[in-house]
Amino acid sequence: MKNIKAIIFDAYGTLFDVNSAAEKCKDKIGDKWEGFANYWRTTQLEYTWLRSLMNRHKDFWQVTEESLDKSMKAFDINTSMRSELLDLYKVLSPFKEVPEVLKTLKGKNYKLGILSNGTPALLNELIESNNLKNIFNDLFSIEEVGIYKPNVKVYDLPIKKYNIQKDEVAFLSANTWDVSGGGNYGYNSIWVNRNKNIFDNLDYKPSHEINNLKQLLDIV
């Protein structure tokens, strides 16, 4: 990790808690809120992969809406909550250690970026709503290439922008498929494993696994 020039973060699930929208509505949704939140996230990801394979691209916000509609039907949640859930998704909460760690890294000599399925508008709103506006050098969206992770065109974006080598990037994600995607591409991928999950068998094993982003400071 001594040759790292850029630290690139996944956004959804890594910096920002994708379940926080449903959690803020748990009094209305009831005990099933967490199962619903996980189903929504899983469906959302499945739609990104399927649309990439079918060459039927829609942006992340459209995918988020359509996966929410299916999830609300599956969990029998009143459609009157749709707008509230979508509004909350635009301002997801960061994991508690994220602001402090990012501000610490900002004082060091790295390029800091986000590489995300999210649209530029969604990413900007997340950053602004959580007071992280001046932290990142770049917010890279898959919309620049029109296909979702883990396509290699996505992982190319920071390399082309910064004119650096693949192994000069530390890439952090909580999603094992994304860690594998970045690692197989050539990044130094780091798995943020907050929930003691099991890593997927996708031809890559990260050299570093951390429980939260504070541990990143010991690596870089």
C-alpha positions as CSV (number, residue, x, y, z in Angstrom):
1,M,0.0,0.0,0.0
2,K,3.0,2.3,0.1
3,N,2.6,3.3,-3.6
4,I,-1.0,4.3,-3.3
5,K,-1.8,7.6,-5.0
6,A,-5.6,7.5,-5.0
7,I,-8.2,6.2,-2.4
8,I,-11.5,5.4,-4.1
9,F,-14.7,4.5,-2.2
10,D,-17.9,2.9,-3.2
11,A,-20.8,4.9,-1.9
12,Y,-23.8,2.8,-1.3
13,G,-23.3,0.4,1.6
14,T,-19.7,1.5,2.1
15,L,-19.9,5.2,3.0
16,F,-23.6,5.5,3.3
17,D,-26.1,3.1,5.0
18,V,-28.5,1.9,2.4
19,N,-30.9,0.7,5.1
20,S,-31.2,4.1,6.8
21,A,-34.1,5.2,4.6
22,A,-36.3,2.3,5.7
23,E,-35.0,2.5,9.3
24,K,-36.2,6.1,9.6
25,C,-39.7,4.7,8.7
26,K,-39.6,1.7,11.0
27,D,-42.4,3.0,13.2
28,K,-44.7,3.0,10.2
29,I,-43.3,-0.2,8.5
30,G,-43.0,-2.2,11.7
31,D,-40.8,-5.2,12.5
32,K,-40.4,-6.1,8.9
33,W,-38.5,-2.9,8.1
34,E,-35.1,-4.6,8.0
35,G,-36.2,-7.5,5.8
36,F,-37.8,-5.0,3.5
37,A,-34.7,-2.8,3.3
38,N,-32.5,-5.8,2.5
39,Y,-35.0,-7.0,-0.2
40,W,-35.0,-3.5,-1.7
41,R,-31.2,-3.4,-1.9
42,T,-30.9,-6.9,-3.3
43,T,-33.5,-6.2,-6.0
44,Q,-31.8,-2.9,-6.8
45,L,-28.5,-4.6,-7.4
46,E,-30.0,-7.5,-9.4
47,Y,-31.7,-4.9,-11.7
48,T,-28.3,-3.2,-12.3
49,W,-26.7,-6.5,-13.3
50,L,-29.6,-7.7,-15.4
51,R,-29.9,-4.3,-17.3
52,S,-26.2,-4.4,-18.0
53,L,-26.4,-7.9,-19.4
54,M,-29.5,-7.1,-21.5
55,N,-28.1,-3.7,-22.7
56,R,-31.2,-2.0,-21.3
57,H,-29.6,0.7,-19.3
58,K,-31.6,2.9,-17.0
59,D,-30.0,5.2,-14.5
60,F,-29.6,4.3,-10.8
61,W,-32.5,6.5,-9.7
62,Q,-34.9,4.7,-12.1
63,V,-33.6,1.4,-10.9
64,T,-34.1,2.4,-7.3
65,E,-37.7,3.4,-8.0
66,E,-38.5,0.3,-9.8
67,S,-36.9,-2.0,-7.2
68,L,-38.8,-0.1,-4.5
69,D,-42.1,-0.7,-6.3
70,K,-41.5,-4.5,-6.4
71,S,-40.3,-4.5,-2.7
72,M,-43.3,-2.6,-1.5
73,K,-45.6,-5.2,-3.2
74,A,-43.6,-8.1,-1.8
75,F,-43.8,-6.7,1.8
76,D,-47.3,-5.3,1.5
77,I,-46.3,-1.8,2.3
78,N,-48.8,1.0,1.6
79,T,-48.0,2.9,-1.6
80,S,-48.5,6.2,0.3
81,M,-45.0,5.7,1.7
82,R,-43.3,5.6,-1.7
83,S,-42.4,9.3,-1.9
84,E,-41.2,9.4,1.7
85,L,-38.9,6.4,1.2
86,L,-37.5,7.8,-2.0
87,D,-36.9,11.2,-0.5
88,L,-35.0,9.6,2.4
89,Y,-32.9,7.5,0.0
90,K,-31.6,10.7,-1.5
91,V,-30.2,11.7,1.9
92,L,-28.9,8.4,3.3
93,S,-27.0,8.6,6.5
94,P,-23.2,7.9,6.5
95,F,-21.8,5.2,8.8
96,K,-20.8,6.9,12.0
97,E,-17.0,6.8,11.5
98,V,-17.1,8.0,7.9
99,P,-17.0,11.9,8.3
100,E,-14.0,11.7,10.7
101,V,-12.0,9.3,8.6
102,L,-12.6,11.2,5.4
103,K,-11.5,14.5,7.0
104,T,-8.4,12.8,8.3
105,L,-7.5,11.4,4.8
106,K,-8.2,14.8,3.3
107,G,-5.1,16.1,5.1
108,K,-2.9,13.6,3.4
109,N,-1.4,13.5,0.0
110,Y,-4.0,11.3,-1.8
111,K,-6.6,11.8,-4.5
112,L,-9.9,11.0,-2.9
113,G,-12.9,9.9,-4.9
114,I,-16.1,8.0,-5.0
115,L,-16.8,5.5,-7.7
116,S,-20.5,4.7,-7.7
117,N,-23.5,3.3,-9.5
118,G,-25.3,6.5,-8.4
119,T,-26.0,9.3,-10.8
120,P,-24.0,12.6,-10.5
121,A,-27.1,14.3,-9.0
122,L,-27.7,11.6,-6.4
123,L,-24.0,11.6,-5.4
124,N,-23.9,15.4,-5.1
125,E,-27.0,15.4,-2.9
126,L,-25.6,12.7,-0.6
127,I,-22.4,14.7,-0.2
128,E,-24.1,18.0,0.4
129,S,-26.7,16.6,2.8
130,N,-24.0,15.0,4.9
131,N,-21.6,18.0,4.9
132,L,-18.9,16.3,3.0
133,K,-18.8,18.7,0.0
134,N,-15.1,19.7,0.1
135,I,-13.7,16.2,0.8
136,F,-13.5,14.5,-2.6
137,N,-11.5,15.4,-5.6
138,D,-14.0,13.6,-7.9
139,L,-17.3,11.8,-7.8
140,F,-17.2,9.1,-10.6
141,S,-20.5,7.9,-11.8
142,I,-21.2,4.9,-14.0
143,E,-23.3,7.2,-16.1
144,E,-20.0,8.3,-17.8
145,V,-19.8,4.9,-19.4
146,G,-23.5,3.8,-19.4
147,I,-23.0,0.4,-17.7
148,Y,-23.0,-0.7,-14.1
149,K,-20.3,-2.2,-11.9
150,P,-18.5,-4.6,-12.1
151,N,-17.9,-3.8,-15.7
152,V,-14.2,-2.9,-16.3
153,K,-15.2,0.4,-18.0
154,V,-16.3,1.7,-14.6
155,Y,-13.0,0.9,-12.9
156,D,-11.2,2.5,-15.8
157,L,-12.6,6.0,-14.9
158,P,-10.2,7.0,-12.0
159,I,-7.2,5.5,-13.9
160,K,-7.9,7.6,-17.0
161,K,-8.6,10.8,-14.9
162,Y,-5.5,10.6,-12.7
163,N,-3.2,8.9,-15.3
164,I,-2.0,6.4,-12.7
165,Q,-1.4,2.7,-12.5
166,K,-4.1,0.3,-11.4
167,D,-2.1,-0.9,-8.4
168,E,-1.7,2.8,-7.2
169,V,-5.4,2.7,-6.3
170,A,-6.8,1.6,-2.9
171,F,-10.4,0.7,-3.6
172,L,-12.9,0.2,-0.7
173,S,-16.2,-1.4,-0.8
174,A,-18.6,-3.3,1.5
175,N,-19.9,-5.3,-1.4
176,T,-17.9,-8.4,-2.0
177,W,-18.8,-8.5,-5.8
178,D,-17.5,-5.0,-6.1
179,V,-14.3,-5.7,-4.1
180,S,-13.8,-8.7,-6.5
181,G,-14.6,-6.5,-9.5
182,G,-12.0,-3.9,-8.6
183,G,-9.5,-6.5,-7.5
184,N,-9.7,-8.5,-10.7
185,Y,-9.3,-5.2,-12.6
186,G,-6.1,-4.5,-10.8
187,Y,-6.9,-2.3,-7.8
188,N,-5.7,-2.9,-4.3
189,S,-9.2,-3.7,-3.1
190,I,-10.1,-3.5,0.6
191,W,-13.2,-5.2,1.9
192,V,-15.2,-3.2,4.5
193,N,-16.9,-6.1,6.3
194,R,-19.1,-4.5,9.0
195,N,-21.5,-7.4,9.3
196,K,-19.2,-10.4,9.5
197,N,-20.2,-11.7,6.1
198,I,-18.6,-14.4,4.0
199,F,-16.6,-13.4,1.0
200,D,-17.8,-14.5,-2.5
201,N,-15.7,-16.9,-4.7
202,L,-15.1,-14.7,-7.6
203,D,-11.4,-15.3,-8.4
204,Y,-10.1,-12.6,-6.0
205,K,-9.4,-12.4,-2.3
206,P,-8.6,-9.0,-0.8
207,S,-5.3,-8.6,1.0
208,H,-7.0,-6.4,3.6
209,E,-10.4,-6.8,5.4
210,I,-11.5,-4.2,7.8
211,N,-14.6,-3.8,10.1
212,N,-14.9,-0.1,9.7
213,L,-13.2,2.7,7.9
214,K,-11.1,3.7,10.9
215,Q,-8.9,0.7,10.3
216,L,-8.1,2.1,6.9
217,L,-5.9,4.7,8.5
218,D,-3.6,1.9,9.8
219,I,-3.2,0.5,6.3
220,V,-2.5,3.6,4.3
